[in-house]
Amino acid sequence: VYDRLNSCPELPGLFRFLTLLAYDLMIDLSVKGQLDVAVVEVGMGGRYDSTNVIERPFVTGITSLAMEHVK
């Protein structure tokens, strides 16, 4: 994935790169018939979150933030 991104004018940040890496793995496993379901948690959420490329999820769950996320 990194080698393919080298032709881009700007490399993504770490979280976006790891998200791309995860999607690449999920697609590869899905094509091989080794992936039935993928659970994807958003990063920071919002308009510019890199997980927004999933346009029509089958299921969406929304939870509240736990206390360890307040600092």
C-alpha positions as CSV (number, residue, x, y, z in Angstrom):
1,V,0.0,0.0,0.0
2,Y,2.8,2.4,0.9
3,D,4.5,1.7,-2.5
4,R,1.3,2.6,-4.3
5,L,1.0,5.8,-2.3
6,N,4.4,7.0,-3.3
7,S,3.1,8.4,-6.5
8,C,0.7,10.7,-4.6
9,P,1.7,14.3,-4.2
10,E,1.1,14.1,-0.4
11,L,1.2,11.0,1.8
12,P,-1.6,10.5,4.3
13,G,-1.1,10.8,8.0
14,L,-0.6,7.7,10.2
15,F,-4.3,7.1,11.0
16,R,-5.4,7.5,7.4
17,F,-2.5,5.2,6.3
18,L,-3.5,2.6,8.8
19,T,-7.1,2.9,7.7
20,L,-6.1,2.4,4.1
21,L,-4.0,-0.6,5.1
22,A,-7.0,-2.1,7.0
23,Y,-9.3,-1.6,4.0
24,D,-6.8,-3.2,1.6
25,L,-6.6,-6.2,3.9
26,M,-10.4,-6.4,4.2
27,I,-10.9,-6.2,0.5
28,D,-8.2,-8.9,-0.1
29,L,-9.7,-11.2,2.4
30,S,-13.2,-10.6,1.1
31,V,-12.2,-11.4,-2.5
32,K,-10.6,-14.7,-1.2
33,G,-13.9,-15.6,0.6
34,Q,-12.2,-15.3,4.0
35,L,-14.1,-12.3,5.3
36,D,-17.8,-12.3,6.1
37,V,-18.2,-9.3,8.4
38,A,-16.0,-6.3,9.2
39,V,-16.5,-4.1,12.3
40,V,-15.1,-0.6,11.7
41,E,-14.8,2.0,14.4
42,V,-14.6,5.6,13.4
43,G,-11.5,7.6,14.3
44,M,-12.4,11.1,15.6
45,G,-15.7,11.1,13.6
46,G,-17.0,14.0,11.7
47,R,-16.9,15.1,8.1
48,Y,-13.2,14.5,7.4
49,D,-12.8,11.1,9.2
50,S,-11.1,8.6,7.0
51,T,-13.7,5.9,7.7
52,N,-16.3,8.0,5.8
53,V,-15.5,6.1,2.6
54,I,-18.0,3.4,3.7
55,E,-21.0,5.1,2.2
56,R,-23.8,2.5,3.0
57,P,-23.0,0.4,6.0
58,F,-25.4,-2.5,6.8
59,V,-25.5,-1.7,10.5
60,T,-24.5,1.4,12.4
61,G,-24.2,1.5,16.2
62,I,-23.9,4.7,18.2
63,T,-22.6,4.7,21.8
64,S,-21.8,7.3,24.4
65,L,-18.2,8.1,25.3
66,A,-16.7,6.5,28.3
67,M,-14.9,8.5,31.0
68,E,-11.4,7.4,29.8
69,H,-12.1,9.6,26.7
70,V,-12.5,12.9,28.5
71,K,-8.9,13.9,29.0
